[in-house]
């Protein structure tokens, strides 16, 4: 009996800590939509653009190019990090554990970004990658992830663009 009470107290402490820090609220935010049934890598190949900023192009060879990339962990408001390149993958439906796990972008360690882009900083997306959930349809997928303060439930949504520039 004593161990049951101790276990209950421990569970309450952990639950209260998650709620007090705001870490549990992402689960209360809901989702932008369900992952389209039968989604394949081929369905996702193409360019995506967010409003107000952030864009990337997923290629068939498993690479991507990102530009105008945002950093949402910056205090107060998002800031521009520049661009970068790397590899992307679509996680299988069974490997998706929680939110923002459908697509994984892994930025290259060394990237010059070209003349018009500044490489993504090593303190942000390069360390943890960038993870997105997928909603919409197989023909018009949209990718999203939660950003910033979990109490606000703000989403960074990228929609299919006509081209890498559009």
N, C-alpha and C positions, 0 to 999 in steps of 0.2 A: 504494500500500500504506500509505503514511504517513497519508493522509487517512482511510482506512478505520479505522485504529487510533485516530486522533483522534476520529472519529465515535463509535466504540464507547466510548471513555473518557467522552465527553460524555453519551451515553445512560445509562451506568452512574451517573454523578454525578447526573443528573436523577432517575433511578429510585430511587437511594438516598436522595435528599433527600425525595421524596414519601413513601417508606416511613418514614423517620426522623421526619417531622413528623406522621405519622398521616393525611395527606391522602389517601393511596391506599386506606385501609382501608374507606371507604364502599363501594368496589367489591367488597370481600371480605365484606360484610355480607349479601349476598343481597337478595332482594326479598320483600315481603309477599305478592305474588301478581302475576299478569299482568293487564294492562289488559284488561277485557272486550272481546271482539270486537264490532265494530259500535257501540261506545259513542258516544252523541250528547249534545249539550248538554241536551236534554229529559230524558234519563235522570238527570241530576245535579241538576235543580232540586229544592230542598227544604232542610230543616234537617239539620245535622250537629252531633254532640256528641262531645267527647273525654273520657277519664277520665285524670287527675283534673279538668282544666279546659281550656277552649277550646271555642268553639262558633261556627258561622256559618250563615247562611241564604243560599243561592244563588237568585236570582230569574230568571224567564224573560227579563226585559229586559236581562240582563247585569250587574246590580248585585248587591251582597251587603252584608250587615250582619254584623259580627263582634262578639262580646262575650266577656268573660272571657278575652281573648287572651293567650297565653303568649309570653314571650321566652326562648328556649333558649340564647342565646349568653351569658347571664349566668353569671359564674363560680359554680361549686359546685352551684347548683340553679336550676330554672326560677322565674321571677317573673311576676306578673300585670301586664300592660300596660293593661288596660282593654278598650276596644272601638273600633270604627271602621266606616267604610263605604268602598265603592269599587266597582271593576268587576272582573269575573272573565271568564276565557275558558278554553275547552277547546282545547288545542293539537291540531292534526291529528296522526295517528299518525306521519306522515313527519317532522314537526317536532320530535318528542321525541328529544332528543339523549342524555340520560342519565337518572339517577334524579331524581325530584321534578320532572318537567317536564310532566306531563299537564295539570295545572290551574295557572293563574296567577291570584293575587289581587293587584290593584294598589290599595293604599289611597289614599284621597283625601288631598290635601295639607292642606286645612283641614277639620277635622271637630270639631264640638263634642261629639258623642257623646251628647247628651241628658243628662238629669238623673242617670241611673244609670250612665253609662259615662264613662271617661276616655279621650281619644283615644290611639291607638297612637302611641308616641314616634317622632320623626323619625329617631332613631338606629337603629331596628330594622327592622321589616317594611316601614315606609313607604319606606325607601330602596331596598330590594332587592325588595320585594313578598314574597309568600309562594308557594312552589311546592310542589305535591303530586303524588304518583303516585296512580293509581287502581287498585284491585284489587277483588275480589269479583265480583258479577254486575251486569248492567245494571239489574236490579230492586232489588238491595241493594248499591250501591257503597259502598266505604269508601276514604277518602283517607288517605294517610300521607306522612310525610317523616322523614328522619333528623335527629336533634337532638344538640346538644352534642358531646361527645368522640367522634371517629370510631372510637376503639379499643373503645368500649362497644357500638356498634351499637344504640342506643336509638331507638325509633320514637315519633313523635307520630301517633296513629291517631284519625281522626274517623269515627264511624259514623252512619248515617242515624238521625235522631231523629223522633219522632212529630210534633213541631211545633217552632217556634222556642224555645218555653219548655221543651220536654220532652226 
